[in-house]
């Protein structure tokens, strides 16, 4: 096993579950346009950019709109979403995450965020987690979407840790691929069927410890 000097975390679905808020925000847009948007439909939007998500939503509803209207709707969706996340509290941190962060700190393992979310700082502040992170890379710092490893490579660069000594925690297939593409180890959070390419897959952080980061 190489020495693990840093852990890089995706945000949505790993540290906190914001997926439900994205879903409700998109559902409101669909309902305003006169069609329904189910949780099953929402699966297609996971790990996808805002504009591509809107295109999928419109395709489901059979609605065609010009670019200007689409930009307004994407902006409206984000405002809907922000309404929800500004009400978030530290109770919404996923189980076991904070204990794991504390253990990493006690062992001097650096912590970075590698998230495509442009609202990552807002969410971390709401959860009172900002101080745990040695580096934060979010959607405002990157131009390439996962599976491109840009977001994770920037994290390792900011931490001054080589990619081979970083472990990425991800809940999406594109994120696992991004970690591998960046030459990093990866722990998948969720189902082995979806995240099989990860070095290790766990259902969540309860009972997970640094000792288990042996690859």
N, C-alpha and C positions, 0 to 999 in steps of 0.2 A: 504493500500500500504506500502511495506517495503521501507526503505530509499534507494534511488538509489545513490550510492557513486562513481560508475564507469561505463563507457561505453566502450565496446570492439567492435572494428570494423573489419570486414573482409575487404579486400582491393579491389579485383577485383569485379566490379559490384556494389560496395557500395560507395567507395570513388572515384573511377576512373573506366572508362571502358577500361580495357586492353584486353577484350575478342576478340575484332576485331584484335588485333595484334597477339594473339595466333592463331586465325583462319588463318590469312594471312601466318604466319610462317609454320603452318601445311600444308596449301594448296601448298606451295612451295615444301615441301617434297613429297607430293602426285604427283604433276606435274612432279617432277624429276624422280619419279618411273613410270611415264607413265599413271596415271589415274587422274580423277578429284575428288575433295573433296568439297561438297557443304556446304552451311551454315546450311542446315538441318542435314547433317551428323555431323557437328560440335557440334550440340546440345548434342550428345552422349558423348562428351568429357568434358562437364561442371563439374567442381569439382572433376575431375579424375586425378590421378598422371600421370606424363610424360610418363613413360613406359607403363602403361595401355592404355593411349591415343594412343600411337604408335601401340599397338596391335590391337586396334579398327580400326585405320586408315588402317593398313595392311589387316585386315579382309575385310574391305570395298573394297579395291583394289584387293583382292584375291591374295595377295603377301605373300610368305613365306620366311623368312630370318633367318640366324643363330643369336645367341645372340650377338656376337661381332659386326656384321653389325648393329644390332638394337641399340646397345649402341652408335655407331658412328652417326646413324641417329638422335637419341634423343638429342645428343650433338649438332648436326648441327641445329636441330630445335631451340634449346635454343639460339644458336648464331644468327640465323635469328631474333628471338624474341627480343634479346638484342639490335640488330641494330635499331629496331623500338622504343623500350622504351627509348633509349638514346637520342631520338629526342623529347621526350615528354616535354610539357611545363605546367605551372600552369593553363593555360586556359582549360586544360583537366580535372580538378577536376570537379566532377559531381555537378550540380546546387544545391545550398543550403548547401552543406557539410561544407564549410568554416565558414559560418555564425553560423551553429550549433556548430561547434568546439569552436568558440569564446564565444558562450553563455555558453557552458559547463565550459570553463575556468573561466568565470566571476562568475560562481556559485560554483567554487571549486570542480567540479565533475571530477574525473580523467579519462584520455583517454588512452586506449591501442589498439594496433593492434594485431589481431589474424588471421594470414593469412598463408595458406599452401605454398604461393609463396616463392621461394628461392631468388627471385629478388626484394623482398619488399623494402629493403633499397634503392636500386637504384631508384625505382619508387618514393618513398617518397622524396628523394633528388631532383629528377627532378621536382617534383611538389612543392618543397619548403614547405613541410608540416612537416618535421621531428620534428621540435621544438614543435609542438602541442602535441606530444605523451609522456606520462609519462613512458610507457613501450612498447617495440616492441617484439612480438613473431612471428617468420616467419618459413618458411620451413627448415631453417638451425638449428632450436632449437627443432624440434619435430620429433618423429618417427612414430606416429600413425596418420592416416588420419581421417578427419571428416567422419562419425558421432561420432568417438571417441572424447570426450571433451578435450583431452590433451592440444590443442593449447589455448583454452579459460581458462582452469584451471591454466595453467602456467601464463597467463596474470593476473588473479586475484591474484595469489601468489606474482608476482612481484609488483603489486600495493598494496599488503597487505589489500585487500578488500575481504570479504567472498563472495562466489559465489552467495548467495541469494540477495546480494546488487549490483550485476552487471547486466547490460543489454547488450545483444549482438545484433549487427546489421548485418544481413546476407541476401544474395540474392539467396542462394541455399538451397534446401531441406535438404541435408546432414549437412549443417551448422546449420540450425534451430534445427535439431535433436541433433547435438553436444552440442548446448547451453542448450537444455532441459536435456540432459544426464548429463551435468555438474551442474545441479541445478540452472541454471540462467534463467532470463526472456529474451525474444527474440522479436525483432522487425524485421519483414521480409520486405525487400525492393523489391517490384515487384508485382507479381500476387497472390491474395488470393487462387486461384485454386491450385497453386504449393506450397505455403508457409502457408497453412491453419493451420499447427501445431503451428505457432508462436503466441505469446500473442496478437500481433497487426501487421497488415500489412499496409504499406504505399507505394504509388507509387514512392516516392523520398523525398528529404529533403526540397524542397521549402515549406516555411511556417510551417515547423515542429519545435516545440519548446520543451524545457525541461518540460514545464507544461503538455505536452501530454504523459509524461512517467509515467502515473498513471495506474497501473494494478490492 
